[in-house]
Amino acid sequence: MASTVSRFSRFFLKKNNGFGAHRSGGTTTIMVSNISSTSGGILPKPEKVPFGLIRMTAVVLPFLYVGTLISKNFAALLEEHDIFVPSDDDDDD
């Protein structure tokens, strides 16, 4: 079982997805190709996105609001057509 998992992980790491697994002796070294170039030089740091948190909030909040409106209107539609109406029998307390 462990050898199957090991073979699968090596196969997954050897695929052309930016990762490479190199086995030397008893250790496995994982190299990430987007940190270094093909000649071995270290690439410069990636650019930072300014206002990342503000941009994320500006995208997430409107979609949350629209999703809430859709679900509220759909629940009202279901109740109007008597497809889903909560029973009042459970309110004995």
C-alpha positions in Angstrom: 0.0 0.0 0.0 2.8 2.4 0.9 4.7 1.7 -2.3 1.5 2.4 -4.3 1.1 5.8 -2.6 4.8 6.5 -3.1 4.6 5.6 -6.9 1.5 7.7 -7.3 3.0 10.7 -5.5 6.2 10.5 -7.6 4.1 10.3 -10.8 2.1 13.3 -9.7 5.2 15.3 -8.9 6.9 14.4 -12.2 4.0 15.7 -14.3 4.6 18.9 -16.1 3.0 21.2 -13.5 5.9 23.2 -12.3 7.0 20.7 -9.7 9.8 18.1 -10.0 10.7 15.3 -7.7 14.4 14.2 -7.6 15.4 11.2 -5.6 18.9 10.9 -4.3 19.7 8.1 -1.9 17.0 7.9 0.7 15.7 11.5 0.4 13.4 13.2 -2.0 14.0 16.8 -3.0 11.1 18.8 -4.5 12.1 21.6 -6.8 9.7 24.3 -7.9 10.4 25.6 -11.4 8.7 29.0 -11.0 11.3 30.1 -8.4 14.4 29.5 -10.6 15.0 29.8 -14.3 16.1 26.9 -16.5 19.7 28.1 -16.2 19.5 27.9 -12.4 19.2 31.6 -11.7 16.7 32.9 -9.1 13.9 34.8 -10.5 12.9 38.2 -9.1 10.1 38.5 -6.6 6.6 38.7 -8.1 4.8 42.0 -8.1 2.5 42.7 -5.2 -1.1 43.5 -5.9 -2.0 46.8 -4.2 -5.3 46.9 -2.3 -5.8 43.1 -2.4 -8.1 43.0 0.6 -10.2 45.9 -0.7 -10.5 44.3 -4.1 -11.5 41.0 -2.6 -14.1 42.7 -0.4 -15.4 44.7 -3.4 -16.0 41.4 -5.3 -17.3 39.2 -2.5 -19.8 41.5 -0.8 -22.0 42.2 -3.9 -22.2 38.6 -4.8 -23.1 37.7 -1.2 -25.9 40.3 -1.3 -27.2 39.1 -4.7 -27.2 35.5 -3.5 -29.1 36.5 -0.4 -31.7 38.3 -2.5 -32.1 35.4 -4.8 -32.6 32.9 -2.0 -35.0 35.2 -0.2 -37.1 35.6 -3.3 -37.0 31.9 -4.1 -38.1 31.0 -0.5 -41.0 33.5 -0.9 -42.0 31.9 -4.2 -42.0 28.4 -2.7 -44.2 29.6 0.2 -46.5 31.4 -2.2 -47.1 28.2 -4.2 -47.4 26.1 -1.1 -44.5 24.0 -2.1 -42.7 24.5 1.2 -44.6 25.9 4.0 -43.3 25.4 7.6 -45.9 23.8 9.8 -47.3 25.9 12.7 -47.8 22.7 14.9 -44.3 22.9 16.3 -44.9 26.2 18.1 -46.6 24.7 21.2 -43.9 26.0 23.6 
